[in-house]
Amino acid sequence: MASIDLDTVLDKAWADKSLPEILAAPVAALKGVSERDGELLQEAFGVKTVADLADLKYARWAQALAALDAAR
């Protein structure tokens, strides 16, 4: 089972929200992602929510490549 410290990855306003609320939140709910970053992600890739970012094929591809490199 996966786990994560929500306080380290979310802005304070989102740390007490449920997982469905977080996944539906704008990407700016992630710590370090600005409103402008969110706008740019939407313009470039159609990403509006945290779930959209998680489903972004380019992010999945990059994670897979990094995992392959780590396994070497």
N, C-alpha and C positions, 0 to 999 in steps of 0.2 A: 504494500500500500504506500502510495506517495504521500509525503508530508512537506509542508513549507511553513516558515514563520511569516505570517501575513504582515506583521509589523515591519519586516525588512523589505517587502516588495510592494506594499501599497501605501498611498498617501494616507495620512491619519484619518481623514474623513471616511475612508472606505474600510478601515481595519476591522470594524465591528459588524460589517454587512455579511449576509449569507453568501454562499458560493454562487448561487444563481444570480444574485444581485451584482456580484463582482464580475462575473462573466458577461453580463449585459451592460456593464459600466463602460463609459468611454475609456480609451486607452490612457488618457491622462490620469486615470485612477492609479496607474502604476507609478511607483516612486521614480522620479527622474524623467518622466515623460511629460512634457509641457502640453498645454492646449495647442500651441502651434505645431508641435511634433505630431499631435493627433490629426490636425488638419492636413498636414503633409502626407501622413500615412493614408488618410482617406483619399486624397487627390491621386496619389501614386498607385495605391493598391486596393482601394475600396474598403479599407479597414476602418470600422467605426467603433467596434467594441473590443474588449479584452479577448472574448471568444473568437472574434474575427482574426485577431492577431495570432492567436494560438493555432488557428486553422490555415494561416497563410502558407501556401505551399513552399514559398521561398525560404521561410523560416524553418520549416520541416526539413527541407533539403540541406540547409546549412547545418542544422543540428545533426543530421545523419552523417554528413561529411566530417564534422568534428568528432563524432563518435567513432568513425572508422579510423581517423588519425590517432585517437586516444588508445585504440585497441592494438595499434602497431607495436 
